[in-house]
Amino acid sequence: MKIYTKKGDSGYTQLLGGTKVLKCNDQIECYGTIDELNAFIGNIYDQNINIHQKKFLKKIQNQLFNLGSIIAYDNTKQIKLPDFDSKNITLLENEIDLIDEEIPKLTTFILPSGHDIASKCHIARTICRRAERNIVKISKNKKKFLVYIKYLNRLSDYLFVLARFVIHSKGLSETKWEKDD
């Protein structure tokens, strides 16, 4: 099977279920941003980080792949989608709490910098925030979307504390924001 189908050459693609839409469709933008986030988290996974964080990032990548498939679904056919519920949020919160015990209390705003891996975490965090905004945009107040919004909100928190953890574990100092600079 060839990787290229040429079906998207005219600017259209299909949602999961078969609905043909423009590639600039809000739903496509949403799961495309989730895919971008997943790729960037893969980049963090490939860095020199501890095995526990690697395992946790792999779990997040699988959850994001599940979320992307759910967001890509057009609700036209009966398709078995992966489960995605508040347990995913609880996992993130538990991990955030573990990391938070290891790092100094935050007393000021910090700049997204300080180490190559930490900077990658901050970039992933900003992509995550964009994915969250995209889901809010397509949610149209559907209650089922609330768990996805919460998950991405918590994931951005996790990426923030992971960046801080990286800096702390390397014995470095965070770069504090100086508003008068």
WOGIPE-V949270 format. One record per run of one state. SS is the DSSP state (H for helix, E for strand, L for the rest). FROM is the first residue (numbers start at 1). LEN is the number of residues. If there is no record, write none. Layout:
BEGIN
SS|FROM|LEN ; SS|FROM|LEN
END
This chain:
BEGIN
L|1|11 ; E|12|3 ; L|15|1 ; E|16|1 ; L|17|3 ; E|20|3 ; L|23|3 ; H|26|20 ; L|46|5 ; H|51|22 ; E|73|1 ; L|74|12 ; H|86|17 ; L|103|7 ; E|110|1 ; L|111|5 ; H|116|24 ; L|140|3 ; H|143|27 ; L|170|6 ; E|176|1 ; L|177|5
END
